[in-house]
């Protein structure tokens, strides 16, 4: 059964140029909606990052006023983490918009032969998988960078340099790096 509503199918016929035009109009409205929602979400993320930056600045100024107060490098770390998380979320939103375009194009192409439709669907699925893996790899890289920054900040803040705790934090960092690289290699194996 066609995804075109029954009333429209009956009014214009199943495979007429009018039906294709109506389907294209539905697809265009759908895509505009997805793009508008994505834009709104990205603006909301930008506002949250801005709010976080302002809050961190206030905390920094407040700790500077306290006599003998410690400098808090974790505030810089937290601010960087929020920014990287925001970038990852925006990349995921862009991915969803891209996929909406790809799937809508596949929907438009369905009026062609069955073989072309099958080839298009396989191609779309492959593109979706490759893009999904790319986003996953980017998230893994952000995780590794964030872990390294946390370990470095902990070493610096707590004075672990040259101690047994320093060796333990290095081992932890190497473990995280090994896990991230193993996951990336696994993703590469699946795509090839």
Backbone bond lengths (Angstrom), bond angles and torsions (degrees), N, CA, C in turn:
res aa  C-N    CA-C-N  psi(-1)  N-CA   C-N-CA  omega(-1)  CA-C   N-CA-C  phi
1 X - - - 1.442 - - 1.517 109.11 -
2 X 1.288 116.70 142.58 1.456 122.94 -178.46 1.525 110.82 -74.62
3 X 1.366 117.62 145.67 1.462 119.55 177.01 1.525 112.55 -74.02
4 X 1.326 116.96 -6.64 1.456 119.75 176.97 1.533 108.70 -69.47
5 X 1.332 118.48 134.13 1.463 120.02 -179.87 1.526 111.96 -52.93
6 X 1.345 116.17 144.72 1.458 123.04 -175.85 1.531 111.64 -55.62
7 X 1.322 117.74 -41.90 1.479 120.77 -177.58 1.517 110.19 -61.30
8 X 1.332 117.00 -41.64 1.466 120.07 -179.94 1.522 110.12 -68.86
9 X 1.337 117.93 -40.75 1.469 120.57 178.76 1.520 110.67 -59.31
10 X 1.322 115.74 -43.39 1.464 119.33 -179.05 1.521 111.08 -68.77
11 X 1.321 117.82 -35.49 1.464 121.03 -176.41 1.522 112.18 -74.18
12 X 1.347 118.01 -40.32 1.458 119.20 -174.29 1.521 113.66 -114.06
13 X 1.311 118.35 -4.78 1.462 120.49 -179.18 1.513 110.35 92.36
14 X 1.329 116.53 159.31 1.464 121.35 -172.02 1.520 113.52 -70.71
15 X 1.318 120.22 -45.05 1.461 121.03 -171.37 1.526 112.52 -125.69
16 X 1.282 117.53 39.85 1.456 119.73 -179.56 1.518 110.45 -91.13
17 X 1.314 115.96 166.76 1.458 121.12 176.69 1.523 110.53 -62.02
18 X 1.344 116.67 -33.61 1.466 119.94 178.37 1.531 110.90 -63.60
19 X 1.327 116.61 -40.49 1.461 120.23 179.53 1.522 110.25 -63.49
20 X 1.337 116.02 -44.20 1.459 120.48 179.55 1.528 110.04 -61.72
21 X 1.319 116.94 -41.37 1.470 120.32 179.42 1.533 110.93 -63.49
22 X 1.328 116.29 -42.12 1.467 120.19 178.96 1.524 109.87 -64.21
23 X 1.331 116.65 -42.76 1.463 119.80 178.25 1.531 110.67 -62.15
24 X 1.324 116.98 -41.08 1.462 120.46 177.89 1.529 110.83 -62.73
25 X 1.330 116.28 -37.92 1.470 119.82 178.30 1.527 111.07 -65.76
26 X 1.335 117.01 -41.57 1.465 120.44 176.06 1.525 110.06 -60.45
27 X 1.313 116.06 -44.44 1.468 120.35 -179.38 1.529 110.90 -62.37
28 X 1.318 117.24 -42.03 1.467 120.96 179.82 1.528 111.30 -63.59
29 X 1.322 116.99 -41.67 1.473 120.48 178.52 1.524 109.90 -65.01
30 X 1.315 116.02 -42.99 1.464 120.26 178.44 1.533 110.48 -58.59
31 X 1.336 116.59 -48.45 1.467 120.31 -178.32 1.526 111.88 -63.35
32 X 1.315 117.90 -41.21 1.473 120.23 177.60 1.524 110.25 -60.73
33 X 1.313 116.50 -40.56 1.463 120.07 178.04 1.519 111.86 -63.24
34 X 1.329 116.87 -44.92 1.465 121.06 179.18 1.531 109.98 -62.13
35 X 1.323 117.29 -43.89 1.466 120.84 -179.81 1.527 111.48 -64.41
36 X 1.315 117.47 -39.66 1.469 120.53 179.10 1.524 111.18 -66.25
37 X 1.323 116.24 -43.07 1.471 119.93 178.46 1.526 109.68 -63.52
38 X 1.328 117.15 -41.77 1.469 120.69 179.67 1.530 110.39 -62.94
39 X 1.315 116.64 -43.09 1.468 120.54 179.05 1.530 110.47 -61.88
40 X 1.322 116.59 -42.97 1.465 121.34 178.45 1.534 110.34 -61.47
41 X 1.330 116.64 -44.56 1.464 120.49 -179.20 1.532 110.85 -63.85
42 X 1.333 117.19 -40.78 1.458 120.14 179.31 1.531 110.91 -65.76
43 X 1.328 117.05 -38.40 1.471 119.76 176.36 1.527 110.05 -63.56
44 X 1.318 117.04 -41.57 1.466 120.57 178.97 1.529 110.41 -62.06
45 X 1.321 117.29 -40.14 1.464 121.11 177.49 1.526 109.94 -63.97
46 X 1.336 116.87 -43.87 1.467 120.21 178.09 1.525 111.36 -59.80
47 X 1.325 117.02 -41.48 1.465 120.44 178.38 1.531 110.82 -63.84
48 X 1.325 116.42 -40.78 1.471 120.13 179.80 1.533 110.72 -64.79
49 X 1.327 117.53 -41.53 1.461 121.04 178.25 1.524 110.00 -63.85
50 X 1.323 116.77 -42.89 1.462 120.96 178.62 1.536 110.27 -61.61
51 X 1.323 116.56 -44.47 1.460 121.16 178.78 1.527 110.47 -61.28
52 X 1.326 116.79 -43.60 1.455 121.24 178.94 1.533 110.97 -62.24
53 X 1.326 117.39 -43.25 1.455 121.56 179.16 1.526 111.02 -60.70
54 X 1.312 115.94 -44.20 1.459 119.86 178.96 1.532 111.03 -63.96
55 X 1.307 117.25 -41.49 1.463 121.58 179.07 1.534 111.05 -63.30
56 X 1.330 117.41 -43.81 1.460 121.52 178.37 1.529 110.05 -62.35
57 X 1.335 117.03 -41.58 1.465 120.21 178.03 1.523 111.34 -61.26
58 X 1.304 117.33 -40.64 1.474 121.13 178.36 1.529 110.05 -63.46
59 X 1.334 117.39 -43.88 1.466 121.08 179.78 1.528 110.59 -63.61
60 X 1.337 116.50 -40.96 1.463 119.91 178.47 1.534 110.53 -61.02
61 X 1.320 116.03 -46.81 1.467 120.34 -179.97 1.523 110.37 -63.02
62 X 1.311 117.06 -38.79 1.459 120.40 -179.26 1.522 110.99 -66.51
63 X 1.335 118.18 -40.97 1.465 119.89 -179.40 1.518 111.68 -71.80
64 X 1.336 117.68 -26.45 1.465 120.18 176.60 1.527 111.41 -68.77
65 X 1.303 118.57 -28.15 1.467 123.71 -177.85 1.520 112.79 -78.39
66 X 1.322 116.47 -20.10 1.459 120.11 -177.88 1.525 108.16 -81.27
67 X 1.352 117.30 121.28 1.471 119.33 179.71 1.533 110.39 -63.02
68 X 1.330 115.67 129.11 1.454 120.19 179.19 1.518 112.96 72.47
69 X 1.343 116.51 7.32 1.463 120.23 -179.11 1.517 110.87 -68.86
70 X 1.308 117.10 144.71 1.467 119.96 -178.49 1.527 110.42 -74.69
71 X 1.299 114.70 148.82 1.458 119.65 172.04 1.520 105.66 -77.94
72 X 1.304 117.17 138.07 1.467 119.68 -175.17 1.528 111.03 -109.11
73 X 1.349 117.99 89.59 1.466 119.85 178.94 1.528 111.77 -66.53
74 X 1.309 116.36 -17.90 1.461 119.38 179.05 1.529 110.82 -65.57
75 X 1.339 116.95 -25.11 1.470 119.01 177.61 1.525 110.35 -65.19
76 X 1.341 116.18 -42.50 1.468 119.29 176.94 1.515 110.50 -64.27
77 X 1.313 115.87 -40.02 1.460 121.17 178.63 1.532 110.48 -62.20
78 X 1.324 116.33 -45.33 1.470 120.27 179.94 1.521 110.65 -63.85
79 X 1.315 116.92 -41.20 1.466 120.40 179.34 1.528 110.87 -62.59
80 X 1.336 115.92 -43.84 1.464 119.81 177.72 1.517 111.93 -63.61
81 X 1.321 116.09 -38.00 1.471 120.15 179.49 1.520 110.72 -64.09
82 X 1.320 116.68 -42.30 1.464 119.98 179.41 1.526 110.12 -64.04
83 X 1.325 116.90 -40.96 1.472 119.98 179.35 1.526 111.18 -63.98
84 X 1.338 116.62 -43.71 1.471 118.99 179.17 1.529 111.33 -66.73
85 X 1.314 116.19 -38.36 1.462 119.78 177.29 1.537 109.98 -62.90
86 X 1.334 116.44 -41.60 1.469 120.55 178.79 1.522 110.39 -62.10
87 X 1.335 116.95 -42.66 1.464 120.04 178.56 1.524 111.32 -62.35
88 X 1.323 116.70 -40.17 1.464 120.67 178.19 1.524 110.63 -64.53
89 X 1.330 116.88 -42.54 1.471 120.47 179.19 1.531 110.43 -63.60
90 X 1.328 117.04 -41.43 1.467 120.03 178.87 1.527 110.61 -63.89
91 X 1.325 116.63 -39.41 1.468 120.22 177.31 1.524 110.40 -62.60
92 X 1.322 116.83 -39.60 1.467 120.50 178.02 1.532 110.85 -65.76
93 X 1.323 116.83 -39.29 1.470 120.70 177.91 1.523 109.60 -64.21
94 X 1.343 116.87 -45.00 1.467 120.23 177.73 1.530 110.63 -60.34
95 X 1.321 116.03 -37.25 1.460 121.02 178.05 1.535 110.66 -61.60
96 X 1.316 117.09 -44.09 1.462 120.92 179.75 1.529 110.40 -63.79
97 X 1.326 116.96 -41.33 1.474 120.29 178.85 1.530 109.47 -63.51
98 X 1.337 116.30 -45.38 1.474 119.80 178.19 1.520 111.08 -57.61
99 X 1.329 115.67 -46.40 1.457 119.77 -178.35 1.524 111.50 -65.27
100 X 1.311 117.13 -34.07 1.464 119.92 176.03 1.517 110.30 -62.59
101 X 1.326 115.72 -41.03 1.467 119.37 177.01 1.525 110.87 -64.21
102 X 1.320 116.24 -44.70 1.462 120.35 -178.54 1.525 110.55 -62.03
103 X 1.341 116.52 -47.49 1.463 119.42 -177.94 1.528 111.51 -68.64
104 X 1.314 117.33 -34.98 1.465 119.84 177.54 1.518 110.46 -66.76
105 X 1.333 116.55 -40.44 1.468 119.34 176.53 1.527 110.38 -62.91
106 X 1.321 116.24 -39.26 1.470 119.43 177.72 1.530 110.41 -63.92
107 X 1.334 116.19 -38.92 1.464 120.46 177.45 1.528 110.60 -62.32
108 X 1.329 116.45 -42.33 1.468 120.56 179.22 1.532 110.91 -64.83
109 X 1.322 115.90 -36.79 1.463 120.78 -177.09 1.530 113.29 -74.40
110 X 1.323 117.57 -10.18 1.462 120.10 -172.84 1.521 113.84 -64.32
111 X 1.327 117.65 -16.82 1.460 120.37 179.59 1.529 111.51 -71.33
112 X 1.334 117.40 -15.51 1.461 120.17 179.58 1.530 109.93 -78.79
113 X 1.293 116.99 -172.57 1.466 121.92 -174.63 1.524 112.00 -61.65
114 X 1.322 115.35 160.13 1.456 120.91 -178.29 1.525 110.76 -63.43
115 X 1.303 118.13 -39.80 1.463 120.94 179.59 1.515 110.10 -62.69
116 X 1.297 117.02 -46.44 1.466 119.91 179.72 1.522 109.82 -61.32
117 X 1.298 116.95 -40.47 1.458 120.94 179.06 1.522 110.95 -64.16
118 X 1.329 116.46 -44.34 1.467 119.76 178.20 1.528 111.13 -62.26
119 X 1.341 116.70 -44.51 1.461 120.36 178.36 1.528 110.66 -61.72
120 X 1.318 115.61 -41.53 1.462 120.14 179.45 1.524 110.98 -63.49
121 X 1.325 116.65 -42.50 1.464 120.69 -179.94 1.523 110.95 -64.71
122 X 1.333 116.84 -42.30 1.464 120.12 177.73 1.525 109.79 -62.78
123 X 1.328 116.60 -43.21 1.462 121.06 179.57 1.533 110.74 -63.16
124 X 1.325 116.31 -43.94 1.469 120.67 178.76 1.522 110.34 -62.25
125 X 1.315 116.60 -43.87 1.468 119.87 179.11 1.526 110.57 -62.14
126 X 1.317 116.78 -41.95 1.468 120.59 178.77 1.527 110.47 -63.69
127 X 1.348 116.89 -45.77 1.463 120.33 178.60 1.526 111.00 -61.41
128 X 1.319 116.16 -40.92 1.465 120.41 179.35 1.520 110.28 -61.95
129 X 1.318 116.44 -45.48 1.456 120.61 -179.94 1.526 110.58 -63.18
130 X 1.328 117.37 -45.32 1.467 120.69 -179.27 1.525 110.96 -63.31
131 X 1.319 117.04 -42.33 1.467 120.15 179.92 1.527 110.62 -68.77
132 X 1.300 116.11 -38.84 1.462 120.22 177.91 1.524 110.14 -62.04
133 X 1.333 117.25 -43.45 1.453 120.80 178.57 1.526 110.97 -65.43
134 X 1.333 117.36 -37.05 1.467 120.19 177.93 1.529 110.54 -62.70
135 X 1.328 116.24 -43.21 1.469 119.86 177.51 1.527 109.99 -64.28
136 X 1.325 116.78 -40.70 1.465 121.13 179.45 1.536 110.38 -62.92
137 X 1.327 116.84 -42.80 1.462 120.38 178.85 1.531 110.50 -62.80
138 X 1.322 116.35 -40.87 1.469 119.93 179.13 1.531 109.76 -62.54
139 X 1.303 117.28 -41.50 1.467 120.50 177.85 1.529 110.47 -63.77
140 X 1.339 117.32 -39.64 1.457 120.60 177.05 1.526 111.08 -62.38
141 X 1.329 116.45 -42.55 1.459 119.99 179.13 1.526 110.92 -63.66
142 X 1.327 116.96 -40.37 1.465 120.47 177.07 1.533 110.35 -63.64
143 X 1.323 117.01 -39.86 1.462 121.00 178.44 1.527 110.48 -62.31
144 X 1.326 116.83 -45.37 1.463 120.48 179.42 1.524 110.85 -62.81
145 X 1.321 117.40 -43.24 1.466 120.93 179.77 1.525 110.61 -64.59
146 X 1.317 116.55 -41.71 1.464 120.90 179.85 1.526 110.67 -64.90
147 X 1.319 117.22 -42.06 1.463 120.96 179.10 1.527 110.38 -63.22
148 X 1.325 117.02 -44.10 1.466 120.64 178.31 1.523 110.41 -60.89
149 X 1.310 117.44 -44.34 1.464 120.62 179.67 1.529 110.51 -62.34
150 X 1.327 117.22 -40.56 1.471 120.74 178.77 1.518 111.12 -64.63
151 X 1.325 116.83 -44.40 1.458 120.87 -179.55 1.532 109.76 -63.57
152 X 1.333 116.86 -45.73 1.460 120.33 179.36 1.525 111.43 -62.17
153 X 1.328 117.09 -42.62 1.466 120.65 179.03 1.525 111.02 -64.87
154 X 1.332 117.18 -39.72 1.470 120.63 178.89 1.522 110.12 -64.85
155 X 1.336 117.16 -43.15 1.467 120.39 178.39 1.524 110.07 -59.06
156 X 1.320 115.51 -46.61 1.460 120.88 -177.02 1.532 111.37 -67.81
157 X 1.295 116.22 -47.55 1.464 120.17 -174.60 1.523 111.94 -69.19
158 X 1.338 117.16 -39.41 1.454 119.89 -175.24 1.534 113.18 -98.93
159 X 1.332 117.33 2.06 1.459 120.72 176.10 1.514 113.40 65.99
160 X 1.317 118.15 45.26 1.459 122.07 -178.34 1.529 113.54 -79.08
161 X 1.313 118.83 -9.55 1.458 121.99 -172.90 1.531 110.98 -55.71
162 X 1.350 115.05 125.58 1.450 121.39 177.06 1.519 114.84 79.46
163 X 1.302 118.90 6.56 1.461 121.10 -177.91 1.522 110.18 -107.37
164 X 1.325 114.97 174.29 1.465 119.95 176.46 1.534 109.46 -64.63
165 X 1.325 117.27 -34.32 1.473 120.73 177.45 1.520 110.49 -63.21
166 X 1.342 117.09 -32.78 1.463 121.62 177.14 1.527 109.79 -62.49
167 X 1.319 116.16 -44.29 1.469 120.60 178.64 1.528 110.79 -64.35
168 X 1.314 115.95 -38.85 1.475 119.35 179.48 1.519 110.75 -66.22
169 X 1.329 117.97 -41.76 1.473 119.55 179.26 1.522 110.78 -66.70
170 X 1.349 117.52 -36.24 1.467 120.20 175.76 1.525 110.94 -63.11
171 X 1.328 116.32 -43.03 1.466 121.03 178.58 1.529 110.46 -62.30
172 X 1.326 116.35 -42.58 1.467 120.27 177.77 1.528 110.12 -60.43
173 X 1.342 116.76 -46.24 1.468 121.21 -179.79 1.525 110.50 -60.40
174 X 1.336 116.67 -45.07 1.467 120.14 179.99 1.533 110.55 -62.96
175 X 1.321 116.88 -37.57 1.466 120.49 177.72 1.518 112.16 -62.85
176 X 1.326 116.31 -44.72 1.470 120.19 178.07 1.521 110.27 -63.30
177 X 1.339 117.12 -44.14 1.468 120.39 178.92 1.526 111.19 -60.91
178 X 1.327 117.21 -40.15 1.469 121.33 179.15 1.528 111.14 -64.43
179 X 1.319 116.57 -43.05 1.470 120.44 179.26 1.529 110.25 -63.93
180 X 1.342 117.03 -44.49 1.468 121.08 -179.64 1.523 109.92 -61.71
181 X 1.330 117.30 -46.44 1.465 120.23 -179.66 1.530 111.10 -64.22
182 X 1.327 117.76 -39.03 1.469 120.78 178.43 1.528 110.89 -63.36
183 X 1.321 116.69 -41.47 1.469 119.29 178.38 1.529 110.84 -65.67
184 X 1.335 117.05 -40.12 1.467 119.94 178.90 1.529 110.45 -64.75
185 X 1.342 116.97 -40.59 1.463 120.04 178.06 1.530 110.91 -64.72
186 X 1.313 117.02 -38.76 1.455 121.16 177.46 1.529 110.35 -62.03
187 X 1.326 117.06 -43.36 1.459 120.47 177.37 1.528 111.26 -62.36
188 X 1.334 116.39 -39.27 1.469 120.03 177.33 1.526 110.51 -64.07
189 X 1.338 118.22 -40.47 1.458 120.94 178.79 1.523 112.23 -62.67
190 X 1.315 115.57 -39.57 1.471 119.85 -178.36 1.521 110.37 -67.33
191 X 1.327 118.10 -36.58 1.468 120.56 -176.51 1.520 112.97 -81.15
192 X 1.320 118.21 -14.14 1.475 119.11 -177.82 1.467 112.14 -111.07
